[in-house]
Amino acid sequence: MELPALSALYHQPLFELISQSRQVHLEHWRGEHVQRCSLLSIKTGGCSEDCSYCAQSAHYSTGVEREDLLPIDDILSAAHRARAQGATRFCMGAAWRGVRDGTPKFEQVLETVREVGQLGMEVCVTLGQIGAVEARKLRAAGVTAYNHNIDTSPEFYPEIVSTHTFADRLNTIAAVQESGMSVCCGGIIGMGESEDDRLRMLEVLSNFDPPPESVPINCLMAMPGTPLAEQPPVDIFELVRLIAVTRLALPIARVRLAAGRTRITREGQALCFFAGANSIFFGDKLLTAENPSADRDVQLLRELGLDTEMFARGSPSESRGLTAAP
């Protein structure tokens, strides 16, 4: 979908917009189903990149300590807990520029993926930049999806990071697509970008071939010590509008309400679900940012009459929530 069309959708009266997005959502998804995903930082801090939003960057003094890659047993324990709490996707993130075939850390990641894959959940990783060889090996090990957000528009991207380019992000995504892994790719709002930057980001995402299977929409968690520490919270209606346009532009993608939910009221989250969001990340932390507790999330979803998917499904129609959970 092109920018003028996205802009026309976005600037409609709010109720007209979310009515349209709700209709499209119900055409492709069971409206009451929300997937819960768990995200674990398997290697925290000390990242060489200078992403302005990230507390794990070695360029900033944020109080986040550099840690080594977690042992496989620790990761498996976290995966078992996540599955017991209802997660159907387990995501593992590592704070580094990228990973290369033949290195000990990559071999450890591959072994971890093989072990986690036996638990029956979707397995997602976010490891920074990778090439074709790494992508193929990750898929062979059992990775379901690779997360690599484009963050924002190509035009605004140089304002938030200088140690790599927007083209670098696209090159990794191309390697992931060529391997056959699903692409999990979205962005962050509230970094000082314009509404047009947000829509331009959606334009790029909607023109991927194939489109991303999963689109996380993150609200900036302004982390002390980072250049964006003083950014104000995102206006809830701006977030709802973006969720709705994302659903219209990418009707069969999981639209994941990701970081920043501690700054969103229960009513605001309910509007996001109505507008087309159908997945959340749960757990006390998303990498280093605070997140609502799993109990609070379950309570909210129950009060809204929303069901959670209790295990990973096999067929495309089932993964889109078109088959009722047992």
N, C-alpha and C positions, 0 to 999 in steps of 0.2 A: 504494500500500500504506500502511496506517495504522500509527501508532506502536506500538500494542499488539502487532500481528502482527510488526512488525520486531523489537521487543524479545524476543518469544518465540523467534524464529529466532536472534537474536544470542546469547542466553543458554543455548542448547543446549550439550551437551558438544561440544568443538571438532571431534572427528573426525566426529560425526554431521552437524554443520553443513557442513563442507567436503565431505563425501560428497554431501550434497544439492546444494550449489552446483556441484560438479563434474558431476553428472548433468545439471543444467539447462544448464550451459555446453556440454556435448557435444551437447545437443539442438539448439542454435542456432549453434554455431561448430565449425570444425575445431580440435580441442584443441591441435594442434601448431603452429598459426599465431600468430605474434606480430607485430603491426605496429610498425615503428619510425618515430617522428616526430622531426623536427628543429625546434627552437625557437630563433629568433634575436631578440635585442633590437634593434629598428630605431630606437628612440629611448630612451636610457638616462638615468635620474636626473632630479632636479628635479621630481618629481611633486608636485602641490599637495595630494594626499590624505594622510591621516595613518594609513593602515593599519599597525597595530602590528607586523606581521610583515615589512614591506617595507623593504629597504635602499635603495630608490630614492626614498623619500619625502623631500621637502625639509624636513620637520619634524624629522628626526633627523640626527645627525652620524655617518655610517657609512663615510665615505671613498669613496663612490661619486660620481664626478664627473658633472656634468650634461653631456650630449652632445646635439647636434642630430640631426635625422632623418637616417639614413644615406642616402648617394646611391644611386640605383637600381642602378648598376653594382656597387657593393659587395654589395648584397642579392642580386643575380643570381648573383654569384660564389659566395656562401654557399649559395644554393639549388642550384647545379650540384654543389657538393661534397657536399651532403646527399644529393642523388639518386644520385651515384656511390657513396656509402657505404651505399645501401640504403633511404633514407627514401622512404616513399610519401605522407607528409603533411609539408608545410612550413608551420610556424607563425611568424607575425611578431607581436611584442608591442611596444607603445609605452607608455612611462611618462608618461601624462597623464590628466587627469580624464575627458576624452572628446574627441570630434572632431565638427566641424560642417560641413555642406555649404557649399561656396563658399569655404572657406579654402584657402590654398596647400598646407598640409600634407595636407589631405584629398585634394586633387587629385593630389598626389604619391603618396599611398598607393594611390589608384585606378590610376594608371599602373603602379606597382610590381606590383600584383595582376595586371594584364593581362599583364605580361611574365612573371611567375613562372608564371602559369596555362598558358603555352605549353610548360612542361617536362613536363607529364603527371602531376604530383603533385596530391594534394588540397591546397587552399590554405586555411589557417586564419589568422584575424587576431584579436588581442585589443587593442582600442583604447580601452577604457573605455566611458563612456556614449555611446550613439547613439540616434537617434530613427528614425522610420519612413522618412524621406527618405534618410538615410545608409545604412540597412539595404538599401533597394531598390537604391541605386547600387553598394554593395559586391557584392551578388549579381550585378547586371548585369555588373560588371567581372570576375567569375569566382571570387568567394569561395565556397568549399565549406561552410565552417563558421565560426561566430563563437564564440570562447571568452569567457565571462563567468561566472566562478565565483560561487556564492553564499557560499562560504567555510565557513559554519557554520550553526547554527540561527538563526531569526529572533530568538529570545530572547537568544542570546549575542552576536549581531552588534554591538550597541552597545558591547560591551566591547572590541572590537578596532578600531573605526573610528568617528569622529564627524563626518567631513566629508561623508558621504552616508549614505543609509539603505538598509535591506534592500529597501524598496519601490522605491528607485531601481534596484537590481539587477534586480528583477523586471520593471520597465518596459522596460529595455533588452532583456531576454530576450524579452518579448512582441513588441517591434519586430522582432527577429531572426526569430521564428517566423512573423510575418505576412509577412515578405519571402520566405519559402521557403528561407532558409538553414538548414542544420543547426545545432543548438545543442550546443556543447561546454560542459558545466557540471558542476562538482564542488565540491570543498572542500579544506580544510586541517585536519589533525588534529595535536594536540600543542600547541595554543595556550593550554591551561588550561581547555578546555571539558570537559564531562562526556560519558560514553558516551551518555547520553540526547540531548545536543546533537547528537552525530554521527548518531544514528538519526533525530532530528527533521529534520536536513538531508536525509537520504535520503527521508524522508516527503515533503518538499517536492519533491524532484527526481522521485520516482516518480509524483507527481500532476500534473506538467506535461502539457499536451496540445498536441502530441504529446510523449512523453518525450524527454529528451536523447539524441542519437545517440552522444554520447561523454561519459564521466564520469571526469575525472582525479581521482585520490585522491593528494593531496600530504601528505607528512609535513613538518612545520615544519623548515626550516633556520634555526636560531636565529642571526640575523645580529648581529654586534657593533654597538652603537649604537642598536639598536631596543629598544622596551620589552619585547620577548619574548626578549631575548638570553640569558637564563638558564634558559629552559625546557629540561627534560630531553628526551632522545629518546623517541619513542613506543615502547611495548612491542610487540614483534613479533607476539605473539598477538592483541593488540587490533587491529593493522593487518590481520592475516589474517582475523579475524572480520568486520571491516568490508568487506573485499574480497568475502568470501563472501556477506554479506547484500546488498551492492550487486548482485552477479550475480543473486541470487534476486529482488530487487526490480525489476531492470532487465535482463531476460535478453537483449535484443537490442542493448544498448548496448556500445560499446567501453569496457571498464574499463581506464583508463590508470594504470599505476603511474608516478607523476610525480616531483615533487621529493622529495629526502630519501633517495634510494637509496644515497648514499655512507655513510649510517648504518645500512644494512640489510645483513646478511651474505648471501652467495650462497645459503645454505640458506634464509634468510628470504625472499629473492626467489623461490626455487623454490616455496615454499609458497604465495606470492601467486599465481603462475601457475597452480598446481594448483587454487586456490580460485576462480579465475575471471578474473584479470587477463589481458588479451591485447593489451596495447600498452605500449610504453615510449617515453620521450623519450631520445634519445641525443645525444652531443656533450659536450664538456668542461664546458660551462656551460648552465644553464637560467636565462636572463636574467642574474642576477648570482650565482646559487648554484652551487657545485661539483656536478659530475655525473660518474659513471663514464665512462671513455673508451669510444669506439665499439669499439675492439679488445677490451676486457674484456667488453663486452656480447655481442659476437659469440661470444667463447669460451664464456661462460656458456650462451648459448642453444644452442650446438652440443653442449655437454656434457649438456644436458638433453634433447637430441633435438628441440628446437623449431625450426621453420622460420620464416624471416622472409619477409614478402611483398615482392617485389622491384619492384613498380610499382603505381600506382593502378589500381583496377578500375572497371568501368562499372556493372554491374547490382547491385541490392541484395543478391542472393544471393552474388555474387562479393565485394562489399565486406565481407561478413560471414565471408569465409574459407571458403565452402562449395564453392568451385571450386579445385582444386589448382593451385599455381603451376607455370608451365612450367619 
